[in-house]
Amino acid sequence: MSESTVNAQTNAHMSKGDVLMRVEDLQKSFGALQVTDHASFAVERGSITGLIGPNGAGKSTMFNLISGFYQPEGGSVEVNDADVTGMQPYEVAEHGLIRTFQTPRKVEGMTVREAMLVGPQNQPGESFFELFTAPSRVGEAERENLDRVEQVLEEFEIDHLATQPATDLSGGQMKLVELARAMLAKPDILLLDEPVAGVNPTLANKLADQIRRLNEAGTTFLIIEHDMDFIMNLADPIIVLDQGSVLTEGTPDDIRANERVIDAYLGGGGA
C-alpha cells in the first residue's frame, strides 16, 4: 500500500467521537485476488455513512466480512466495543448489527405481514422446548410481535400491503419491506446494500425519507450505493473504497472535488 493510502485509512477514523463500529486492517482474498486489502475505517454512532467506490472496489465483500457471511484472513471488526470478528451472522446481529442485501429475497408462500414476522430477534417460539414448556410465553411474544409488525407497517406507510403475497411486490416495495423488517430487530447499526438499485425515483425518495426518520430516532446507517445523487444527498461522511482499500473519507463536497476519487471512478478498477 502507498503512504497516501495508509494515511487515508488512518484519517478515516482518527477524529471520530462515539464510534459504534470499527474495522481495522481487514483482509480477504479469493485465490490470487486481494479483494479487501488492509481496510480500516469507523462509523460514528448516529451517522448516516456512505460507502462508495467503483465496480470491483470490494464494497459487498466488506459488508459480508463485517456481518459474518465471510471470514476475514486478517484484521478485526468491533461493534459496540465488542470484537465480532469471525462470528456467525446471527451472533453479529445479537451485538446490534443488521444488514440487508442488494437483491431482497422474496419469501415464497407468505404474505407481507408473515414475512415481516421473521424479523424480530430471539423469539421464544423458535425454541422447540419452549413451545411445550412455556406456551403462554410463546403466545404472548407472538402477539407482541404482531402488534409491532402492524405498527412498523403503518410507520413505513405500507400497511395496505400487509395481506399481499410477498412474491407480488415490486422491487421498490420489497426494498421498503426489507428495511421495515430489519428494523424489527431493533438494530443499533443497519447496513444497507444498494437500497435504491432498480427502484423508481418516487420510491427512492420514500426510502431516503424513511432512512432519515429512522436515523433521527437513533439508528446508525452504513450504506453502499451506486446512485451518487441519492447517497450524496443522504450520507455524511462518505468513505471511498478502491481496490479493497480505503482511498479517502470526507463530506459529500470533499468527495465530489477529490481528484483521486474522480480518477478511481473514471480509470480505476472494476463491487
C-alpha positions as CSV (number, residue, x, y, z in Angstrom):
1,M,0.0,0.0,0.0
2,S,1.2,3.5,-0.7
3,E,1.8,6.0,2.1
4,S,-1.2,8.1,1.0
5,T,-3.5,5.1,1.2
6,V,-2.2,4.3,4.8
7,N,-2.8,8.0,5.8
8,A,-6.3,7.9,4.3
9,Q,-7.1,4.8,6.3
10,T,-5.8,6.4,9.5
11,N,-7.6,9.7,8.9
12,A,-10.8,7.7,8.2
13,H,-11.3,7.1,12.0
14,M,-8.8,9.3,13.9
15,S,-11.2,12.1,14.7
16,K,-14.4,10.0,15.3
17,G,-16.0,10.6,18.7
18,D,-18.6,7.9,19.7
19,V,-17.6,5.0,17.4
20,L,-20.3,2.4,17.1
21,M,-18.5,0.1,14.5
22,R,-14.7,-0.1,13.8
23,V,-13.0,-2.0,11.0
24,E,-9.2,-2.4,11.5
25,D,-6.8,-3.8,8.8
26,L,-9.4,-6.1,7.3
27,Q,-8.1,-8.5,4.7
28,K,-9.8,-11.0,2.4
29,S,-8.7,-12.7,-0.8
30,F,-10.2,-15.1,-3.3
31,G,-7.3,-17.1,-4.8
32,A,-4.8,-14.7,-6.1
33,L,-7.2,-11.8,-6.0
34,Q,-6.9,-9.5,-2.9
35,V,-10.5,-8.2,-2.6
36,T,-10.1,-6.4,0.8
37,D,-6.7,-5.0,1.3
38,H,-5.9,-3.9,4.9
39,A,-9.0,-1.7,5.0
40,S,-9.7,0.4,8.1
41,F,-12.5,2.8,8.9
42,A,-15.0,3.6,11.6
43,V,-18.7,4.5,11.8
44,E,-19.8,7.1,14.3
45,R,-22.9,6.5,16.3
46,G,-25.8,8.5,15.0
47,S,-24.4,9.0,11.5
48,I,-25.5,8.1,8.0
49,T,-22.3,7.0,6.5
50,G,-21.9,6.2,2.8
51,L,-19.6,3.6,1.4
52,I,-18.9,4.1,-2.3
53,G,-16.4,3.0,-4.9
54,P,-16.1,1.8,-8.5
55,N,-17.2,-1.7,-9.5
56,G,-14.7,-4.2,-8.1
57,A,-13.7,-1.9,-5.1
58,G,-14.8,-4.6,-2.6
59,K,-17.9,-3.0,-1.1
60,S,-20.1,-6.0,-1.0
61,T,-17.3,-8.2,0.2
62,M,-16.7,-5.6,3.0
63,F,-20.4,-6.0,4.1
64,N,-20.1,-9.8,4.0
65,L,-17.0,-9.6,6.2
66,I,-18.5,-7.2,8.7
67,S,-21.7,-9.1,9.1
68,G,-20.2,-12.6,9.4
69,F,-21.1,-14.0,6.0
70,Y,-17.4,-14.2,5.1
71,Q,-14.5,-14.9,7.4
72,P,-11.6,-12.5,7.2
73,E,-8.0,-13.6,6.7
74,G,-6.7,-10.7,8.9
75,G,-7.9,-7.7,10.8
76,S,-10.9,-7.2,13.1
77,V,-14.4,-5.8,13.4
78,E,-15.8,-4.3,16.5
79,V,-19.5,-3.4,17.1
80,N,-20.5,-1.6,20.3
81,D,-16.9,-2.2,21.7
82,A,-17.3,-6.0,21.2
83,D,-15.0,-7.9,18.9
84,V,-17.3,-9.7,16.5
85,T,-14.5,-10.9,14.1
86,G,-15.3,-14.3,12.7
87,M,-18.7,-14.6,14.4
88,Q,-21.7,-16.1,12.6
89,P,-24.2,-13.6,11.2
90,Y,-26.8,-14.3,14.0
91,E,-24.1,-13.6,16.6
92,V,-23.1,-10.4,15.0
93,A,-26.8,-9.4,14.9
94,E,-27.0,-10.0,18.7
95,H,-24.4,-7.3,19.1
96,G,-26.7,-4.8,17.3
97,L,-25.6,-5.0,13.7
98,I,-28.2,-6.0,11.0
99,R,-27.7,-5.9,7.2
100,T,-29.8,-6.0,4.1
101,F,-28.9,-7.4,0.7
102,Q,-28.7,-5.9,-2.7
103,T,-31.4,-8.2,-4.0
104,P,-34.1,-8.8,-1.3
105,R,-35.3,-12.4,-1.1
106,K,-39.0,-12.8,-1.7
107,V,-40.4,-15.3,0.7
108,E,-42.5,-17.9,-1.1
109,G,-45.9,-18.7,0.3
110,M,-46.0,-15.8,2.8
111,T,-47.9,-12.5,2.9
112,V,-46.0,-9.3,3.7
113,R,-47.2,-9.5,7.3
114,E,-46.0,-13.1,7.7
115,A,-42.6,-12.2,6.1
116,M,-42.3,-9.3,8.5
117,L,-42.7,-11.6,11.4
118,V,-39.4,-13.2,10.6
119,G,-37.6,-10.0,11.6
120,P,-37.7,-9.9,15.4
121,Q,-34.7,-11.5,17.1
122,N,-34.7,-14.3,19.8
123,Q,-38.3,-15.2,19.5
124,P,-39.3,-17.8,22.2
125,G,-41.3,-19.7,19.6
126,E,-38.1,-20.6,17.8
127,S,-37.3,-22.9,20.7
128,F,-38.9,-26.4,20.3
129,F,-38.5,-26.8,24.1
130,E,-40.4,-23.6,24.9
131,L,-43.3,-24.4,22.6
132,F,-44.1,-27.2,25.0
133,T,-42.9,-25.9,28.4
134,A,-44.0,-22.2,28.1
135,P,-46.8,-22.0,25.5
136,S,-48.3,-18.9,27.2
137,R,-45.0,-17.1,27.0
138,V,-44.7,-18.0,23.3
139,G,-48.2,-16.8,22.6
140,E,-47.6,-13.5,24.4
141,A,-44.4,-12.9,22.5
142,E,-46.2,-13.7,19.2
143,R,-49.0,-11.2,20.0
144,E,-46.4,-8.5,20.9
145,N,-44.5,-9.2,17.7
146,L,-47.7,-9.0,15.6
147,D,-48.6,-5.7,17.2
148,R,-45.1,-4.4,16.5
149,V,-45.3,-5.5,12.9
150,E,-48.6,-3.7,12.4
151,Q,-47.1,-0.6,14.0
152,V,-44.0,-0.7,11.7
153,L,-46.0,-1.3,8.6
154,E,-48.0,1.8,9.4
155,E,-44.9,3.8,10.1
156,F,-43.5,2.9,6.7
157,E,-46.9,3.6,5.1
158,I,-47.0,0.1,3.6
159,D,-49.8,-1.3,5.9
160,H,-52.0,-1.6,2.8
161,L,-49.6,-4.3,1.5
162,A,-49.9,-6.5,4.7
163,T,-52.1,-9.2,3.2
164,Q,-50.5,-9.3,-0.2
165,P,-48.2,-12.2,-1.2
166,A,-44.6,-11.1,-0.7
167,T,-43.8,-12.5,-4.2
168,D,-46.3,-10.0,-5.8
169,L,-44.4,-6.9,-4.7
170,S,-42.4,-4.7,-7.0
171,G,-38.6,-4.3,-6.4
172,G,-39.1,-0.9,-4.7
173,Q,-41.9,-2.2,-2.5
174,M,-39.7,-5.1,-1.5
175,K,-36.9,-2.8,-0.5
176,L,-39.3,-0.9,1.8
177,V,-40.5,-4.2,3.3
178,E,-36.9,-5.4,3.8
179,L,-36.0,-2.1,5.5
180,A,-39.1,-2.3,7.7
181,R,-38.4,-5.9,8.6
182,A,-34.8,-5.1,9.5
183,M,-36.0,-2.5,12.0
184,L,-38.0,-5.2,13.9
185,A,-34.6,-6.5,15.0
186,K,-34.0,-3.1,16.7
187,P,-30.5,-2.6,15.3
188,D,-28.0,-0.1,16.6
189,I,-26.4,0.0,13.1
190,L,-28.1,-1.1,9.9
191,L,-26.0,-1.9,6.8
192,L,-27.9,-1.3,3.5
193,D,-26.6,-2.7,0.3
194,E,-27.7,-0.6,-2.6
195,P,-31.2,0.2,-1.2
196,V,-32.3,2.1,-4.3
197,A,-30.9,-0.2,-7.1
198,G,-33.6,-0.7,-9.6
199,V,-36.1,1.4,-7.6
200,N,-38.1,4.2,-9.3
201,P,-37.5,7.8,-8.2
202,T,-40.7,8.1,-6.2
203,L,-39.9,5.0,-4.1
204,A,-36.2,6.1,-3.8
205,N,-37.3,9.4,-2.3
206,K,-39.6,7.5,0.1
207,L,-36.7,5.2,1.1
208,A,-34.5,8.3,1.8
209,D,-37.2,9.8,3.9
210,Q,-37.6,6.6,5.9
211,I,-33.8,6.4,6.5
212,R,-33.7,10.0,7.7
213,R,-36.6,9.3,10.0
214,L,-35.0,6.2,11.5
215,N,-31.7,8.0,11.8
216,E,-33.3,10.8,13.7
217,A,-34.9,8.2,16.0
218,G,-31.4,6.8,16.8
219,T,-30.4,4.2,14.2
220,T,-27.0,4.5,12.6
221,F,-26.6,3.6,9.0
222,L,-23.7,2.4,6.7
223,I,-24.9,2.4,3.1
224,I,-23.5,1.1,-0.1
225,E,-25.0,2.9,-3.1
226,H,-24.0,3.5,-6.8
227,D,-26.6,6.3,-7.2
228,M,-24.4,9.2,-6.5
229,D,-27.2,11.8,-6.2
230,F,-29.0,9.6,-3.7
231,I,-26.0,8.9,-1.4
232,M,-24.5,12.4,-1.7
233,N,-27.8,14.0,-0.6
234,L,-28.3,11.5,2.2
235,A,-25.0,10.5,3.8
236,D,-22.2,12.4,5.6
237,P,-19.5,11.3,5.8
238,I,-18.7,9.3,2.7
239,I,-16.0,6.6,2.7
240,V,-14.5,5.7,-0.7
241,L,-13.1,2.2,-1.4
242,D,-10.8,1.4,-4.3
243,Q,-9.2,-1.9,-5.0
244,G,-10.1,-3.2,-1.5
245,S,-8.6,-0.3,0.4
246,V,-9.9,3.0,1.9
247,L,-9.0,5.7,-0.6
248,T,-10.3,8.6,1.3
249,E,-13.2,9.9,3.6
250,G,-14.9,13.2,3.7
251,T,-18.1,15.3,3.3
252,P,-20.0,14.9,0.1
253,D,-18.5,18.2,-1.2
254,D,-15.0,16.9,-0.3
255,I,-15.6,13.7,-2.2
256,R,-17.0,15.4,-5.3
257,A,-13.9,17.6,-5.6
258,N,-11.3,14.9,-4.8
259,E,-9.2,14.1,-7.9
260,R,-8.2,10.7,-6.6
261,V,-11.9,9.7,-6.3
262,I,-12.5,11.0,-9.8
263,D,-9.6,9.0,-11.2
264,A,-10.8,5.9,-9.4
265,Y,-14.2,6.1,-10.9
266,L,-13.1,7.1,-14.4
267,G,-9.9,5.0,-14.7
268,G,-9.9,2.8,-11.6
269,G,-10.7,-0.9,-11.0
270,G,-13.6,-2.7,-11.9
271,A,-18.0,-4.4,-6.2
